[in-house]
Amino acid sequence: MKRRELLVALAAGALAEGATRLAQGSEAQYTNEIALPKPSITGTVSLEEAIEKRRSVRNFAPKPLPVEAIGQLLWAGQGITNPDNGRRAAPSAGALYPLELYVVTAAEVMHYLPQGHRAQTRATHDLRPELRALAVNQRSVEEAPALLVVAAEPSRLTERYGARANLYADLEVGHATQNMLLQAVTLGLVAVTVGAVDGAPAARKLALPHGQTVVYLIPVGYPA
């Protein structure tokens, strides 16, 4: 190969690599917005029974989750339970709400919008195998029909709480996650929490906004 051709090829390769990095680091653009079914506030399973029945389960039936179930889970984690002041289902330091909830299925990514109980959606290839690789290869991440993703943006707390922002965000992750796990029981679903996830690469894989990192994955579905 001549010197000029070599330089052109190297330049083209560098441009392609740069474009790939830009795409991987850019924020996702959601193409659709849907209103989720109104969440139910009554059920046939008591809180005590849900606590007693909650277990970590890693085997799921291939049956997809209906949007009603997904919406109910998201509401339990971050839904607005007092429309008068915007307070949510899980306690938050200073009511600053550093968490964002996402759902990954075989065909799409959903971003929960608590105001109005809505969700943004975007079609995508199945990201679950790639997220599994970032979660020490735990097969439940790939095999669950729905993967709840709990992301945090602690900077929302920094101005008020300074160095304690990360701690308060982590505490809120626990509050919201337990709500969703107990809600799963009442819906006849099973779930498991996955904390061993490489948060920053997972956030890039999902094209989350700058400043958000993935803290928890919750594979959820019907029992096998």
HUHUCOR-V870853 format. One line per field, one symbol per residue. psi: psi as a letter, one per 20 degrees, with the letter a starting at -180 (. if undefined). burial: I if it has 16 or more other C-alpha atoms within 10 Angstrom, else O. Layout:
# HUHUCOR-V870853
psi = ???
burial = ???
This chain:
# HUHUCOR-V870853
psi = pqgghggggggggggggghghgghjqpqopiqpqpqqpqqjqriprgghgghipqopjpqqipqpqhggghgggghgjqpinhhjjqrhpqppjlimiqppqppahirppppohojmrqqqpqrroighhhghjlkkohhhhhphpoppoqqnhhiighhicijggghghghggggghghghhgghjkrqrqqoimpngghhghhilqqpiqqphqpnpqaqq.
burial = OOOOOOOOOOOOOOOOOOOOOOOIIIOIOOOOOOOIOOIOOOOOOOOOOIOOOIOOIIIIOOOOIOOOIIIIIIIIIIIIIOOOOOIIIIIIOOOOIIIIIIIIIIOOIIIIIIOOIIIIIOOOOOIIIOIIIIIOOIIIIIIIIIIIIIIIIIIIIOOOIOOOIIOIIIOIIOIIIIIIIIIIIIIOIIIIIIOOIIIIIIIIIIIIOOOIIIIIIIIIIIIO
